[in-house]
Amino acid sequence: MMTKRKYQRVLDDDVEEILVRIWKLDGNVVAEADHPTLEHVSGQLIAAVLGNPVSVPEALAIANKWLDQLPFNRVVIFIEDPSLWNEDWGILLPAKPSAMVAKPFRV
């Protein structure tokens, strides 16, 4: 039996990790893999090409391929409606609350 991959859900898509955004488009669940722009030692910029949503399994395959090739530690998931997640894709861990704690201003 193959172990399912685990993916951390994030509540903000502004992350310094490989990110898969998942949403519904024209009745279909689609996704897009993204990562922060990197600069190669040659000076060449390495950026994800966005604007062409694909199936979720395809986006996850792209993201996991990048995980092997680029200096990132994990693939995270941005999905506004977690009911769109299919357990065949892996295990979606619940979103972690922000580590930032706001303190009230004292006047």
N, CA, C and O atoms as a DFTB+ gen file, in Angstrom:
428 C
 N C O
     1  1       0.840      -1.190       0.000
     2  2       0.000       0.000       0.000
     3  2       0.880       1.248       0.000
     4  3       1.819       1.354       0.789
     5  1       0.573       2.181      -0.882
     6  2       1.367       3.398      -0.994
     7  2       0.899       4.424       0.033
     8  3      -0.301       4.622       0.221
     9  1       1.850       5.072       0.690
    10  2       1.522       6.096       1.664
    11  2       1.080       7.363       0.939
    12  3       1.722       7.809      -0.012
    13  1      -0.028       7.931       1.406
    14  2      -0.512       9.167       0.788
    15  2       0.343      10.345       1.245
    16  3       0.758      10.418       2.401
    17  1       0.597      11.258       0.322
    18  2       1.326      12.484       0.674
    19  2       0.448      13.347       1.567
    20  3      -0.778      13.351       1.447
    21  1       1.098      14.074       2.461
    22  2       0.392      15.022       3.327
    23  2       0.697      16.427       2.845
    24  3       1.838      16.758       2.523
    25  1      -0.343      17.246       2.802
    26  2      -0.210      18.627       2.371
    27  2      -0.785      19.536       3.440
    28  3      -1.886      19.299       3.937
    29  1      -0.041      20.578       3.796
    30  2      -0.506      21.566       4.769
    31  2      -1.404      22.577       4.065
    32  3      -1.013      23.156       3.051
    33  1      -2.585      22.788       4.590
    34  2      -3.460      23.836       4.053
    35  2      -2.995      25.170       4.616
    36  3      -2.657      25.267       5.795
    37  1      -2.978      26.196       3.777
    38  2      -2.649      27.550       4.217
    39  2      -3.837      28.455       3.914
    40  3      -4.608      28.195       2.989
    41  1      -3.976      29.508       4.694
    42  2      -5.098      30.426       4.528
    43  2      -4.730      31.657       3.716
    44  3      -5.577      32.508       3.444
    45  1      -3.456      31.748       3.329
    46  2      -2.972      32.885       2.556
    47  2      -2.075      32.326       1.458
    48  3      -1.243      31.456       1.716
    49  1      -2.241      32.823       0.237
    50  2      -1.422      32.273      -0.842
    51  2      -0.106      33.018      -1.036
    52  3       0.580      32.816      -2.038
    53  1       0.248      33.876      -0.086
    54  2       1.524      34.590      -0.133
    55  2       2.508      33.846       0.774
    56  3       2.738      34.246       1.915
    57  1       3.079      32.770       0.257
    58  2       3.971      31.926       1.050
    59  2       5.307      31.756       0.335
    60  3       5.402      31.948      -0.877
    61  1       6.312      31.402       1.077
    62  2       7.650      31.167       0.519
    63  2       7.876      29.669       0.348
    64  3       8.945      29.157       0.680
    65  1       6.891      28.984      -0.159
    66  2       6.935      27.549      -0.400
    67  2       6.324      27.282      -1.772
    68  3       5.806      28.193      -2.417
    69  1       6.389      26.039      -2.209
    70  2       5.660      25.640      -3.404
    71  2       4.184      25.595      -3.024
    72  3       3.809      25.024      -2.000
    73  1       3.367      26.196      -3.851
    74  2       1.951      26.369      -3.530
    75  2       1.088      25.801      -4.647
    76  3       1.367      26.008      -5.828
    77  1       0.042      25.088      -4.266
    78  2      -0.973      24.659      -5.224
    79  2      -2.271      25.338      -4.826
    80  3      -2.806      25.106      -3.742
    81  1      -2.772      26.190      -5.731
    82  2      -4.065      26.847      -5.523
    83  2      -5.137      25.978      -6.162
    84  3      -4.975      25.509      -7.288
    85  1      -6.234      25.764      -5.438
    86  2      -7.327      24.928      -5.945
    87  2      -8.617      25.726      -5.859
    88  3      -8.923      26.323      -4.826
    89  1      -9.383      25.731      -6.969
    90  2     -10.655      26.448      -6.982
    91  2     -11.589      25.810      -8.003
    92  3     -11.194      24.929      -8.767
    93  1     -12.816      26.268      -7.998
    94  2     -13.820      25.771      -8.944
    95  2     -13.931      26.757     -10.094
    96  3     -14.043      27.963      -9.873
    97  1     -13.900      26.245     -11.331
    98  2     -13.984      27.065     -12.531
    99  2     -14.943      26.381     -13.496
   100  3     -14.705      25.253     -13.929
   101  1     -16.014      27.062     -13.823
   102  2     -17.027      26.517     -14.740
   103  2     -17.483      25.116     -14.324
   104  3     -17.651      24.234     -15.166
   105  1     -17.680      24.923     -13.024
   106  2     -18.177      23.642     -12.515
   107  2     -17.121      22.569     -12.322
   108  3     -17.428      21.489     -11.817
   109  1     -15.881      22.844     -12.713
   110  2     -14.797      21.873     -12.550
   111  2     -13.824      22.352     -11.480
   112  3     -13.604      23.552     -11.318
   113  1     -13.244      21.401     -10.753
   114  2     -12.205      21.738      -9.781
   115  2     -10.877      21.769     -10.538
   116  3     -10.482      20.778     -11.152
   117  1     -10.196      22.905     -10.488
   118  2      -8.930      23.087     -11.196
   119  2      -7.865      23.558     -10.215
   120  3      -8.160      23.904      -9.071
   121  1      -6.628      23.563     -10.683
   122  2      -5.530      23.954      -9.802
   123  2      -4.400      24.563     -10.616
   124  3      -4.347      24.462     -11.842
   125  1      -3.506      25.195      -9.880
   126  2      -2.339      25.822     -10.487
   127  2      -1.191      25.710      -9.487
   128  3      -1.347      26.051      -8.315
   129  1      -0.044      25.234      -9.954
   130  2       1.144      25.150      -9.108
   131  2       1.947      26.435      -9.259
   132  3       2.055      26.984     -10.356
   133  1       2.504      26.906      -8.161
   134  2       3.236      28.172      -8.150
   135  2       4.399      28.052      -7.165
   136  3       4.382      27.211      -6.266
   137  1       5.382      28.885      -7.345
   138  2       6.478      28.995      -6.377
   139  2       7.058      30.400      -6.470
   140  3       6.931      31.060      -7.501
   141  1       7.697      30.860      -5.390
   142  2       8.346      32.174      -5.446
   143  2       9.416      32.186      -6.539
   144  3      10.042      31.162      -6.814
   145  1       9.616      33.332      -7.151
   146  2      10.649      33.473      -8.181
   147  2      12.023      33.301      -7.542
   148  3      12.303      33.844      -6.473
   149  1      12.863      32.540      -8.215
   150  2      14.226      32.282      -7.748
   151  2      15.210      32.862      -8.746
   152  3      14.896      33.029      -9.924
   153  1      16.403      33.168      -8.257
   154  2      17.461      33.596      -9.169
   155  2      18.534      32.524      -9.192
   156  3      19.128      32.207      -8.161
   157  1      18.780      31.968     -10.368
   158  2      19.813      30.955     -10.559
   159  2      21.174      31.631     -10.416
   160  3      21.278      32.846     -10.583
   161  1      22.218      30.863     -10.109
   162  2      23.567      31.433      -9.974
   163  2      24.019      32.128     -11.254
   164  3      24.888      32.999     -11.219
   165  1      23.427      31.744     -12.383
   166  2      23.770      32.376     -13.657
   167  2      23.103      33.745     -13.815
   168  3      23.398      34.483     -14.755
   169  1      22.197      34.075     -12.880
   170  2      21.464      35.332     -12.984
   171  2      20.098      35.161     -13.614
   172  3      19.283      36.083     -13.597
   173  1      19.839      33.979     -14.175
   174  2      18.540      33.704     -14.790
   175  2      17.468      33.580     -13.702
   176  3      17.684      32.954     -12.665
   177  1      16.305      34.194     -13.965
   178  2      15.190      34.082     -13.030
   179  2      14.387      32.830     -13.336
   180  3      14.113      32.520     -14.496
   181  1      14.013      32.115     -12.285
   182  2      13.199      30.912     -12.424
   183  2      11.845      31.236     -11.812
   184  3      11.734      31.426     -10.601
   185  1      10.816      31.299     -12.653
   186  2       9.477      31.656     -12.182
   187  2       8.480      30.626     -12.693
   188  3       8.673      30.013     -13.743
   189  1       7.415      30.452     -11.928
   190  2       6.334      29.564     -12.362
   191  2       5.519      30.283     -13.430
   192  3       5.361      31.503     -13.382
   193  1       5.006      29.528     -14.389
   194  2       4.146      30.092     -15.423
   195  2       2.707      29.905     -14.973
   196  3       2.246      28.777     -14.794
   197  1       1.997      31.015     -14.789
   198  2       0.630      30.959     -14.278
   199  2      -0.372      31.313     -15.365
   200  3       0.004      31.792     -16.435
   201  1      -1.641      31.077     -15.086
   202  2      -2.694      31.466     -16.003
   203  2      -3.235      30.335     -16.844
   204  3      -4.029      30.562     -17.758
   205  1      -2.812      29.109     -16.545
   206  2      -3.295      27.961     -17.293
   207  2      -3.684      26.860     -16.306
   208  3      -2.919      25.917     -16.101
   209  1      -4.871      26.971     -15.689
   210  2      -5.263      25.967     -14.697
   211  2      -5.348      24.564     -15.312
   212  3      -5.749      24.389     -16.462
   213  1      -4.959      23.582     -14.510
   214  2      -4.960      22.181     -14.933
   215  2      -5.720      21.366     -13.883
   216  3      -6.229      21.925     -12.912
   217  1      -5.797      20.066     -14.073
   218  2      -6.442      19.217     -13.070
   219  2      -5.608      19.241     -11.786
   220  3      -4.409      19.516     -11.822
   221  1      -6.243      18.957     -10.673
   222  2      -5.521      18.958      -9.394
   223  2      -4.396      17.919      -9.401
   224  3      -3.283      18.247      -8.988
   225  1      -4.634      16.672      -9.853
   226  2      -3.513      15.716      -9.872
   227  2      -2.331      16.200     -10.710
   228  3      -1.178      15.961     -10.351
   229  1      -2.610      16.878     -11.826
   230  2      -1.528      17.394     -12.662
   231  2      -0.761      18.503     -11.940
   232  3       0.469      18.528     -11.977
   233  1      -1.478      19.419     -11.285
   234  2      -0.820      20.500     -10.535
   235  2       0.007      19.936      -9.384
   236  3       1.109      20.419      -9.122
   237  1      -0.508      18.924      -8.698
   238  2       0.244      18.309      -7.594
   239  2       1.494      17.607      -8.130
   240  3       2.545      17.649      -7.490
   241  1       1.392      16.967      -9.288
   242  2       2.559      16.308      -9.890
   243  2       3.629      17.335     -10.237
   244  3       4.814      17.105      -9.995
   245  1       3.219      18.461     -10.798
   246  2       4.171      19.537     -11.129
   247  2       4.831      20.041      -9.847
   248  3       6.051      20.190      -9.791
   249  1       4.020      20.306      -8.815
   250  2       4.546      20.827      -7.549
   251  2       5.528      19.853      -6.911
   252  3       6.570      20.269      -6.403
   253  1       5.209      18.567      -6.931
   254  2       6.105      17.579      -6.326
   255  2       7.379      17.402      -7.139
   256  3       8.431      17.093      -6.578
   257  1       7.302      17.591      -8.443
   258  2       8.510      17.562      -9.284
   259  2       9.414      18.742      -8.907
   260  3      10.628      18.589      -8.778
   261  1       8.801      19.921      -8.733
   262  2       9.577      21.096      -8.310
   263  2      10.218      20.860      -6.956
   264  3      11.344      21.298      -6.717
   265  1       9.513      20.173      -6.068
   266  2      10.035      19.903      -4.731
   267  2      11.362      19.145      -4.825
   268  3      12.259      19.351      -4.007
   269  1      11.480      18.273      -5.823
   270  2      12.722      17.528      -6.032
   271  2      13.805      18.379      -6.689
   272  3      14.993      18.106      -6.518
   273  1      13.406      19.415      -7.445
   274  2      14.361      20.177      -8.247
   275  2      14.744      21.539      -7.671
   276  3      15.819      22.056      -7.975
   277  1      13.886      22.120      -6.852
   278  2      14.102      23.486      -6.368
   279  2      14.332      23.499      -4.861
   280  3      13.964      22.547      -4.173
   281  1      14.931      24.555      -4.345
   282  2      15.284      24.596      -2.916
   283  2      14.105      24.974      -2.007
   284  3      14.167      25.960      -1.272
   285  1      13.046      24.183      -2.070
   286  2      11.901      24.400      -1.175
   287  2      11.697      23.146      -0.350
   288  3      12.128      22.060      -0.738
   289  1      11.031      23.298       0.805
   290  2      10.881      22.189       1.742
   291  2       9.568      21.441       1.648
   292  3       9.481      20.292       2.080
   293  1       8.535      22.077       1.085
   294  2       7.241      21.401       1.075
   295  2       6.305      22.031       0.054
   296  3       6.555      23.108      -0.487
   297  1       5.226      21.316      -0.180
   298  2       4.138      21.804      -1.025
   299  2       2.984      22.122      -0.088
   300  3       2.593      21.287       0.728
   301  1       2.439      23.323      -0.203
   302  2       1.283      23.708       0.610
   303  2       0.091      23.952      -0.311
   304  3       0.243      24.175      -1.512
   305  1      -1.087      23.904       0.282
   306  2      -2.332      24.001      -0.483
   307  2      -3.129      25.217      -0.050
   308  3      -3.378      25.418       1.139
   309  1      -3.529      26.031      -1.030
   310  2      -4.460      27.136      -0.780
   311  2      -5.772      26.747      -1.444
   312  3      -5.862      26.672      -2.669
   313  1      -6.788      26.500      -0.622
   314  2      -8.095      26.079      -1.112
   315  2      -9.138      26.747      -0.228
   316  3      -9.221      26.460       0.967
   317  1      -9.934      27.636      -0.812
   318  2     -10.919      28.360      -0.008
   319  2     -11.999      27.428       0.529
   320  3     -12.462      27.595       1.658
   321  1     -12.398      26.453      -0.271
   322  2     -13.455      25.520       0.132
   323  2     -12.857      24.125       0.265
   324  3     -12.714      23.422      -0.735
   325  1     -12.502      23.707       1.495
   326  2     -11.850      22.409       1.670
   327  2     -12.719      21.223       1.244
   328  3     -12.207      20.113       1.095
   329  1     -14.027      21.439       1.044
   330  2     -14.878      20.336       0.589
   331  2     -14.553      19.949      -0.866
   332  3     -14.988      18.900      -1.340
   333  1     -13.788      20.799      -1.570
   334  2     -13.367      20.477      -2.934
   335  2     -12.244      19.433      -2.951
   336  3     -11.983      18.816      -3.984
   337  1     -11.581      19.238      -1.803
   338  2     -10.449      18.321      -1.735
   339  2     -10.922      16.885      -1.912
   340  3     -11.934      16.482      -1.338
   341  1     -10.186      16.114      -2.710
   342  2     -10.469      14.707      -2.937
   343  2      -9.387      13.903      -2.219
   344  3      -8.199      14.116      -2.460
   345  1      -9.782      12.989      -1.347
   346  2      -8.812      12.219      -0.557
   347  2      -7.882      11.370      -1.424
   348  3      -6.831      10.935      -0.953
   349  1      -8.254      11.129      -2.686
   350  2      -7.361      10.397      -3.592
   351  2      -6.085      11.190      -3.874
   352  3      -5.069      10.615      -4.265
   353  1      -6.135      12.512      -3.677
   354  2      -4.982      13.371      -3.963
   355  2      -3.953      13.343      -2.836
   356  3      -2.803      13.727      -3.046
   357  1      -4.344      12.899      -1.661
   358  2      -3.466      12.898      -0.497
   359  2      -4.236      13.341       0.730
   360  3      -5.464      13.431       0.715
   361  1      -3.503      13.613       1.780
   362  2      -4.111      14.036       3.043
   363  2      -3.939      15.543       3.174
   364  3      -2.820      16.055       3.141
   365  1      -5.060      16.249       3.324
   366  2      -5.025      17.701       3.511
   367  2      -5.082      17.990       4.998
   368  3      -6.105      17.777       5.649
   369  1      -3.960      18.484       5.531
   370  2      -3.906      18.831       6.954
   371  2      -4.652      20.134       7.186
   372  3      -4.644      21.011       6.321
   373  1      -5.302      20.278       8.346
   374  2      -6.041      21.513       8.618
   375  2      -5.109      22.727       8.617
   376  3      -3.922      22.625       8.925
   377  1      -5.678      23.860       8.266
   378  2      -4.908      25.105       8.249
   379  2      -4.435      25.426       9.658
   380  3      -5.177      25.295      10.632
   381  1      -3.191      25.846       9.736
   382  2      -2.649      26.263      11.024
   383  2      -3.022      27.713      11.264
   384  3      -3.007      28.522      10.337
   385  1      -3.359      28.050      12.512
   386  2      -3.600      29.463      12.797
   387  2      -2.302      30.239      12.652
   388  3      -1.213      29.679      12.783
   389  1      -2.424      31.503      12.385
   390  2      -1.247      32.340      12.209
   391  2      -0.404      32.341      13.474
   392  3      -0.928      32.329      14.588
   393  1       0.902      32.354      13.285
   394  2       1.820      32.406      14.423
   395  2       1.903      33.821      14.985
   396  3       2.437      34.037      16.073
   397  1       1.371      34.780      14.234
   398  2       1.421      36.165      14.687
   399  2       0.258      36.435      15.645
   400  3      -0.895      36.118      15.350
   401  1       0.576      37.010      16.767
   402  2      -0.459      37.351      17.735
   403  2      -0.466      38.862      17.884
   404  3       0.549      39.472      18.219
   405  1      -1.611      39.448      17.634
   406  2      -1.723      40.908      17.740
   407  2      -2.034      41.296      19.176
   408  3      -2.884      40.690      19.828
   409  1      -1.343      42.299      19.652
   410  2      -1.619      42.829      20.992
   411  2      -2.321      44.159      20.836
   412  3      -1.994      44.931      19.934
   413  1      -3.279      44.438      21.699
   414  2      -3.972      45.734      21.583
   415  2      -3.010      46.882      21.911
   416  3      -2.104      46.738      22.732
   417  1      -3.227      48.003      21.259
   418  2      -2.422      49.188      21.559
   419  2      -2.838      49.754      22.907
   420  3      -4.021      49.801      23.242
   421  1      -1.849      50.177      23.665
   422  2      -2.120      50.825      24.960
   423  2      -1.849      52.306      24.768
   424  3      -0.758      52.691      24.347
   425  1      -2.827      53.129      25.069
   426  2      -2.669      54.574      24.872
   427  2      -2.460      55.251      26.210
   428  3      -2.306      56.471      26.266
